[in-house]
Amino acid sequence: MFHPFGFAFLLCVPTVLSVPWLYSKVSESPDAERVVEVRVHVNATRNGKQVFGNATICSGVLLAEDIVATASHCRLSEWYKECDDNALLILEKNITVQTASPLYVYCGAVSDLKDCVGYGYGLTEHNAKSREVREAHYTVRRPPSNAYGSESCLIASYHSKAKMCNGDSGGPTICKFHGLSMLAGVGSQIYARVEGTAPEVKTVEQEVSFCKLTSAFLMTRTANMIRLLKEIPGGDRKYIMNRIHAWNCGLWD
């Protein structure tokens, strides 16, 4: 689900995404088995074509067999500024994954993370969503202190032409820390440089063309997720806390 693009005469244009990776490969990583599709609000079509805001899925990641982390704009229509864009879902039925190693919600220093990979379902270069989980590799860093929400956001810079697009919102960025799989954040916004008149983005084809212009994307940090968790009413909070793995997050402080 794309949110309206915030062009506003900016050369660097942040825009929210929510459908897979362009020019990316189908993932064979065990971590990809944790990635799930998340339903979003569906708008009407126009002239038989998918239009602005009409994506049918986001991405998410299983923290446990019945708990999914994703982006909040995948479930709510409101736009949350500065990467305040986390959601936790409790499923009615469990989803079993084959990987034996746990996924940790990571709250440590970003500089300690290695080999960061993003996963998701979304639009491909073929103007259609992927039926399989795709992956892309990139470098993750903190934004400058005066940019976006420096405490809420992380910036991912692409290593290749494999890029995020509609449907990858909420998809996980999983990095390695001492050989363990760590959830660093979930996808929130794509970032592009646009000079002059902003391109029209209403159809799937236009969305894909815009995604090709992007140079990076923003993710909402898992530290935000922990703050959200602490605001959830007691019963559900305790249930989630007892089901997930966390690293340096102070869950029980």
N, C-alpha and C positions, 0 to 999 in steps of 0.2 A: 504494500500500500504506500503510494507516494503521498506525501503531504505537499501543500503548495510551496513552490520554490521561493526562497527569500532573495530575489535578485537585488532589488532596492539600490540600483546603481553601484553595486559592488563589483570589483574585478574578481575577487575570490568569493564564489557563491556557495554557501552551505545549503544543502538540500536533503530532505529526509527520504530514505529509501525503504522499501519493504518488499521486494520480490527477489536466478543464481548468479554465479560468477560469470563474467564474460571471459572467454578464452581460457577457461580453467579446465583442469582435468578432473575426472571422476576420482574421488578419494578412495584409497585402499587402506587408510589409516584406521586402526582400532578405535580411535577417538571419534571417527565419523559415524560409528554405530550409535553414538549418543544423540545425534542430531535428528530433530523431528520437525515436521511441518506444523505451523500454528495458523488457525483460521483467523481471518480478519474481516472487517466490514466490507461488503460488496456493494458498489454503486451501480447505476444503470449503464448500459452500453449505448453507443451512439453510432448509427449507421452500420450496425453489425460489428463494430470494432470495440475492443477494450479501451476505455477512456480513463482520464486522470482519476486516480484514486480507486480503481476497480480491480486491483490485484486480489487474488483469492487466498493467498497464503503469505505468511512470514516464515521465519525459521526460529528454532529454539533448541535448547539443549537439556537433556535429562541430567539433573543433579542426583536423582534417585529414580526408582522405577515409576513413581507416581508424582514427581515434582519436576516442573519445567521452568527454566529461566529463559526469558525472552525480553523484547522491548515493549514498554507500556503502550506505545502508539500503535502496536499491533492489535491491541484489545480496546483501546479508547481513542476517540476521535480528537481529543485535545492534544495540543502540541506542548511538550515539556521542554523548556529552554535549558541550555547549558548541560546537555546530556543527562538530565534528570529523567531517565527514560528506562527504568527497570520494571519488570513485572515477574512475579512468581505465581505459577499455576499449580494447583493440586488437582490431579486427574482422578476421574471416577474409576478408571481401570488402570492397572499396572502395564507398563511396556517393558518387556524383558530385553536386555542387551547382552551380547555375548562376551564383551570385553570384561576381563576379570579385575583389572586395575581400577581404582576409584578415580573420580575427577574431583579435584579440590577447588573450592572457591578461594581465590588468592587475594590477599590484602597486603602483601609485602611490597618491597621496592620494585618498581617496573624495570629498573636497570639490571636486576638479577635474573630476569627471564630470558630464555634462549629459545630459538627455533619456533617462533610464533606462526601459527597457521589459522586461517579463518575458514569456516565451513558454512555451507548454506544451500538452500534451494532458491531459485530465482530465475530471472531472465538471462538467457545466454545470447551469444552473438547471432543465434538463429532465430531471434525474436520469439522465443518460447521459453517457458520455465523448464528447469531441469527435472527429470524424473528421479535422478540420483543425487546424492550429496556430492558437492564439488568442493575443491579446496584451493586456496591461494596462500602464498607465503609473503610475508612482509615484515617490516621493522616497526616495533611499537615504541612510542615515546610519550612523555608528558608534553602538553602544549605549553607555550610561553605563559607566564603568569598573568599577562594582560589579555589573553585570548581565550574566548569561550569560557567554560567553567573549569579553571585549571585544576580544581579539586575533584571534578566530576568526570572529565573527559580524558581519553587517550587518543592519540593520533596514530594511524597506521599508514605507512608509506609503502607503496607497492614495489615489488622487486622485478615485476615483469608486466606484460600487458593483461594478465589475469586480474580482473577488477570486480568489485562489488556492484550489484545493481538491484532493481526492484525484486523483493522476495527474500533478500539476504538480511533484512532487518531482523534483529533479535538473534541472528546466528552467532555462535560462539567464536571467540578468539581463544585458542588453547595453546599455551606455551609450556616449555619444559623448565623445571626447577629441580636440580639434583635427580634427574631422571623421572620425576613425577609429572603427571599431567595437571596443569593449573589453568583454571578459567580466569582469564585476565579481564574480560568484558564481553558485552554483546553489541552487535552492530546497531548504530543509530542514524547516522547521516553520511551522505557522500559529499565530496568537496571538489569543486571544479573551478578553473579560471575561465571566465567568459568575458571577452572584450566586446564592447558595443552592445547591440541589441540582444537581449536574452532570447535564446531559442524557444520555440513553442514546444511544449511537452504535454501532449494529450493522448497520444496513441502509444501502443507498445513499441512500435518502430522508433518513435521519437524518444521514448524513454531509453531504449538501448543506445541510440545515437548520443544522447546526453551522457550516459554512463561511460562511454568511450572517451569522453573529454576529461573525466575525473583523474585527479592525481593522488588522492588519498581519501580516507574516510575517518569519521569520528566514531568512537565507541564509548559507551557508558561504562565506567569502571565498576568492578564487582564490589568495591567498598560502598558504592551507593546501594547495592543490593542488600548489604548487611544493615545499612541504616533503614532501608525499607522493611526488612525482616523484623527489626526491633520495634516497628510501629504496628505490626500485625497483632490483632487481638490474641490473648494468651493461649487459648487452646490450639489454634492453627500455628502460632509461632513455635510453641513447644514441639508440635508434631514435626514441623519442617526442620527445626534445629536438631532433633534427634535422628533425622534421616540423611542429612547432608554432611559432607566433609568440608572443613574449612581450614585454611592455613594463615596463621597470624592475623585473624580477624577479630579476636576478642568477643566471640559470640556470647559467652556466658559472663561477660563483665557486668 
